[in-house]
Amino acid sequence: MTEKLIGLEKEFRRSVEEKDTAEMLGSGDLPVYGTPGLIAFMEYGAKECLAPYLSSEETTVGISMEMKHVRASLVGADVLLKVKITEASGKKVKFHLLAFEKEHLLGEAHHERVLVNRQKFMDKLHNS
């Protein structure tokens, strides 16, 4: 199933809030969009890109991310996230993600997620 999704592209938008700043997230001392906030938005976009194609028993979990945060943004900035599925094989799906504020690149990432059965995944954690 996942192989059919190669090349799928989606876009997501959000505004940077105070809770997303490096200062509030503890990753820095300035009131700018924090890298952990941008990473979370990228993971959200990848997860949501796949969600319509999964059964109610399935979800995906992130297993790797290589990310560069190349430009700062202030609270109130409108961020556009472009998500593209670049590889898919079996239960693994790879993404290329680009985040923009207006025409300026904020960040770029390569991210990998794995398809899991929700109940089995949680049962395994509770029983370990």
N, C-alpha and C positions, 0 to 999 in steps of 0.2 A: 504493500500500500504506500509506504513512504516514498518509494522511488518515483511514483507518479507526481510527487509534489516538487521535484527539482525544477527550479526556475520560478516558482511561485514568489510573487512580490506583494508586500502590503505596506501601508503607511499608517503611522500613529502620530498623534499630536498631544502635547501637554504644555502647560505653563509651569515655569519654575516657581516653587513656593518656598517660603522661609524654611520649612522643614527639610528641604532638599539641599540646603547650603552646607558647604564644608564645615562652617562654624557649628551648625546644629548637629551634623552627623559625626563630628569629632575627627574628621580627616584633615582639617586645616583650621586656620584662624580667621578666614575672611568670609564675608557674606556673599559668596559666589556659588554657582551650581557645583556641588561636590561630586567628585568622581564616583563615590558609592551610589549616589542618587542617579547618575547617568547610567551606571552599570545596571541598577535595578530596572530602569526604564527599558534598557536594551533586552534584559531577560524577559520582562513583561511582554515586549513586542514579539519576541521569538515564541514565547509560550502561546500567545494569542493567535499568532500566525497559524499554528497547528491545531488549535482547539476545535475549530469546526469539523475537522476530519477525524476526530477521536470519538470513541464510544464513551458513555458515561462512566464506565469502569476504568478508563484509561486516562493518563495524564503524562506529562513529560517533566523530567528533572534536568537541571543544568549540570553538566559535568566538567566543562572547561570554558574559559574565556580568555582571549588575548585582546587587550583593549588599549587604545591610545586616546587620551583626553587632550586635545590640542589647542583648545580655545576656551577662555572663561566666559561665563554668562551671568547676568544679574538676576535677582528675583524679578519675576514678571516676564522674563523672556519666553517667547513662544518657541518650542522645540519641535522639529519635525524629525521623526525617526523613519528611515527606510530600511525594511527588512527583506532579505532575499534568501531563499533556500538554495544553497549551492551544491550540497551533496546529501544523499539519503541512501542508506543501505540497512536493511533489517530494521532494528530498533533505534539506530543512530541517525540523527539529522544535524547537518552543519549549516550555519547561517553566516551571511556577511551583513553587517549592520552599519549604517551611516546616520549620524545625528547632525542636524543643521539648525542654526538660528539665522533666519533669512537665508542669504546665499553663502553664509560662512560655515565651514565644517567645524563642528565642535568635537566630534569623536568618531572613531572607527573601531570596529571589533569583528573578530571571528569567534563564534560561539558554537558549542556543541551541546545537544540535548539528547536524552534517551527516553524512549517510550517505556512506561511501566504500568502495571496493574496497580491501581490505587490501594486496594485492600491488601494484596500480597506484599507490597512495599512497606506499608505501615505495620502489618503483622510481623514481618521480618525484623523491623526495628524494635518492636515491643518484646519480641522473643529472644533478642540477642543479649 
